[in-house]
Amino acid sequence: MKKIDVIEKSRGRFFGLKTKQGNVLNARYVSSSDKYLTVFDRNEQEEIKLAKKSVKSVSYGGETFR
């Protein structure tokens, strides 16, 4: 399963998200478009919009997807 698919199918649950820029988020999926993804960052209590290409890995359900 691809990283973006995991995020979109997380059904509102929180997951770990690591970006290519080195940011680590405890995030929840909000919405997406062709090139962008919007997540809610639990630590900062704000929505963040990022490019799908910038996602390095996703941790969800005890597994890491790269």
C-alpha positions as CSV (number, residue, x, y, z in Angstrom):
1,M,0.0,0.0,0.0
2,K,1.3,3.5,-0.9
3,K,1.9,6.2,1.8
4,I,-0.8,8.5,0.5
5,D,-3.3,5.6,0.4
6,V,-2.6,4.8,4.0
7,I,-3.2,8.4,5.0
8,E,-6.4,8.7,3.0
9,K,-7.8,5.4,4.5
10,S,-6.9,6.2,8.1
11,R,-10.5,7.2,8.7
12,G,-9.8,10.1,11.0
13,R,-7.3,8.3,13.2
14,F,-3.9,9.8,14.1
15,F,-0.7,8.6,12.4
16,G,2.9,9.5,12.4
17,L,4.1,11.4,9.4
18,K,7.7,12.2,8.5
19,T,8.6,14.7,5.7
20,K,11.6,14.9,3.4
21,Q,12.4,18.2,5.1
22,G,12.8,16.4,8.5
23,N,9.6,17.4,10.1
24,V,7.8,14.8,12.2
25,L,4.1,15.1,12.9
26,N,1.4,13.3,14.8
27,A,-1.3,14.0,12.2
28,R,-4.8,13.3,11.2
29,Y,-6.1,13.3,7.6
30,V,-8.3,16.3,6.7
31,S,-8.4,16.4,2.9
32,S,-6.4,16.1,-0.3
33,S,-6.2,17.2,-3.9
34,D,-4.1,15.9,-6.9
35,K,-0.8,17.3,-5.5
36,Y,-1.5,18.5,-1.9
37,L,-2.5,17.0,1.3
38,T,-4.0,18.7,4.4
39,V,-3.5,17.2,7.8
40,F,-4.2,18.3,11.3
41,D,-1.0,18.4,13.5
42,R,-2.0,17.2,16.9
43,N,1.1,18.8,18.6
44,E,0.7,22.3,17.1
45,Q,-3.1,22.2,17.0
46,E,-3.2,23.5,13.4
47,E,-3.9,22.3,9.9
48,I,-0.9,22.0,7.6
49,K,-1.0,21.8,3.8
50,L,1.9,20.0,2.3
51,A,2.9,18.5,-1.1
52,K,2.3,14.8,-1.5
53,K,5.8,14.4,-2.8
54,S,7.2,15.7,0.5
55,V,5.9,12.8,2.5
56,K,8.9,10.5,3.4
57,S,7.1,7.9,5.5
58,V,3.9,7.2,7.4
59,S,3.5,5.1,10.6
60,Y,0.1,3.7,11.1
61,G,-1.3,0.6,12.8
62,G,2.2,-0.5,14.0
63,E,3.6,-0.4,10.5
64,T,5.9,2.1,8.7
65,F,5.2,2.8,5.0
66,R,8.0,4.3,3.0
